[in-house]
Amino acid sequence: MQDTTLQGFLQDLASRQPTPGGGAAAALMGAMGVALLSMVANLTVGKKGYEQAQEEMLEQLAQAEALRARFLELAAQDAMAFNQLMAGYRLPKESAADKVQRSAAIQRGLEAATRVPLLCAQTCAEAMRLAQRSAVIGHQNVISDTGVAVLSLLAALRSAALNVDINLPSIQDAAFADTVRAQTDALLMEYIPLAETVHQTVRQRLR
């Protein structure tokens, strides 16, 4: 993923091949969001009138860069998890033993394909906390970019949640499915309103 050009990624996304898909796109939305938070931090540090924010902005920069690397890794993991799932579906199903092995492989693939977008959603939530502070202390001249960042992260969060939801009905481990569903719902309940609060904070600073 890190070596793919933007044009190459979009071409692959638009193609008939199943990966990359919505999960990788969600992770890339998250990566764009934290890249913008890095930009705001870079353009706040060392600027007159923002001396008190410098230490926190330096910390934001370090955290945002770490999160960007994590999002890119999640984009790659999403494709790998989907390919693992498809490999399970391609296993033979001639004998009873074949069917048992195939079913187990599919279930492992479904769980892997669910864990990755859940991690993406959790990473979005972590990044939104950075945006929350960035909206308050970031440089006025680039504060709109914090707004774009949090909206990108919100899109990533909701998109990741959809990629969790699509797998849950097919997962036979009810305890696993219930736990993941509860975690995803909790993230949406907390961070959709938080994103809107950050958005409104940015809009107020622009007026």
N, C-alpha and C positions, 0 to 999 in steps of 0.2 A: 504493500500500500504506500509506503513512504517513498518509493521510487517511481510511482505512477504519476504521469502528468494529469492535470485537471481534465484536459481534453480526452485523454485515454480513459480516465475513470468514468467520465460521462458517456463516452462511447460504449464502454462495457455495461454501464448501468442501463442504457437504452436498448441493448442487444437482446437476442432471444435466450442467451445463456442465463441460468438462474442466479449466478453470483457474479459481481456483487448485487445485492438487492436492498430492500428497505432497511434492514438492520445495519448494513455498512453505511447507507446514506444517513441514518440517524446518528451514527458515531461521527461521521464527517461534519454534520451540523454542529455537534458538540465541539468538535475540534475548531471549527470556525469561531464559535462563541468564545472559547477561552483564548484563541489567538487575538481576538479583539480586546479582551481584558488585558492581555500582555501589552498590546499597543497603548492602551490607556495608561497603564503603569509606566511604560517607557517614556511617554510624553508628559508625565506628571513629575517623575523623579528629576530633581535638580532645577525645577522651575521656581522662579520667584513667586512668593506668596503661598507656596505649597510645601514649605519646609517641614511643617508638622506632620504632613502626610507621607514624607519620604520613606521612613522606615516601614510603614505598613504597605506602601506601594511596592517597595523592593520585595517584601514577603509575598505580596500578590503576584508579582512577576514570576517568582520562583515556583509558586504553587500552580499558576496558570500554565507555565511551561511543562511542568510534570503532568498536569491533567491533559494537555494536548498530546503528549506522547502516549498516555493511557488510552485516549480516544482512538488514536491511530492503530494501536494494538488491538483494541476491541473491534475495529472495522475489519481487520485481518482475521481475528478469531471468529467473527460472525460468518464469514465465508467458509472457514474451515469447519465450523460446526454444521453448517448446512450441507456441505459436501459429505461429512460423516453420516448425517441423516440419510442422504440420498444413497450412500453406499449400503446402508442397512436395507433400504427398500429394494435394492438390486440383488440381494442375496437369494439363493434358490429357495423354493418353497414346495419341493416335490414330496418329500417325506415328512412324517410327523416331527422327526428330529430337526429337519431343515426349518420347519415352521416355528418351532420353539426358539431356535437360534436366531432366526430372522426377527421374530417379535422382540426378543431381548435386545438385539442390536438397534432396532428402531426406537425402542424406549430409551436406550442410552443416548441415541442421537437427538431425540426430542428434548430430553432433559438438558443436554449440552446446548442445544439451540435455544433453550429458554433461559439458561443461566447467563449467557452472553448479553442479551438485551436487558436483563435485570441489572447486571453490572453497569451497563451503559446508563440506565436510568439513575442508578445510585451515584454515578460519576457526574451526571447532569446536576443532581441535587447539590453535590459538593461544590460544583462550579458556580451555581446560583448564589451560594453564600458569599463567594468572592464578589460577584456582581452586585450584591446588596450593599457591600461597603464601597465598592468602586463608584456606585451611583451617588454616594454621599461625599467622597473625598477626592474623586478623580478630577483632572483638570477640566475646567469649564469648556474649553475650546473643543474637547473631544468627548464630552459627556454623552453626546448622542450615540457614540460608538458603544458605550456601556449599554445603552438601550437596545441597540441591535444585537449585542452579545447575549443579553438575557432572553430576547425573543428567539434567537437561534437555539439557545439552551432549552427553552420551553418547547420548541418544535422537536428538538432531539428527545426530550423526556417523553412527550406524548407519543412520538413515533416508536421509541423503544418499548413503551408500554403496549402498543399494538402488536409488536413482534413477540412480546411475552404472551399476550392474550390468544394469539392464533394457535399456539402450541398446546395450551392447557387442556382443551377438551379431549385431546388424543393421548394424554399422559395417564397411565393406569395407576400410578402411585398417588393416591388421593391426598396423602399427607404432604407430599412434595408440592402438588398442584395448589392445595389450599394455602400453604405457607407462602409460596411465590405470589399467588394472587393477593393475599393480604399485604405483603410487602409492597407490591406494585400499587395497589389502591392507596396505601398510606402515603407513598411518595407523591402520587397525583394530588391527593387531598391537601397535603402540606405545601407543595411547591408550585402548583398552578397559581394559588393566591399570592405566594411570595413573588413570583415572576411579575404579576400584575402590579404589585406594590412597587417593585423596582422600576418598572416601566413608568408608573405615575411619578415616582421621585425624579426620574430623568426629565420627564415632560415639564414638571414644575421648575426645575433648574433652567430649562430652556426659555422660560417665559420672563 
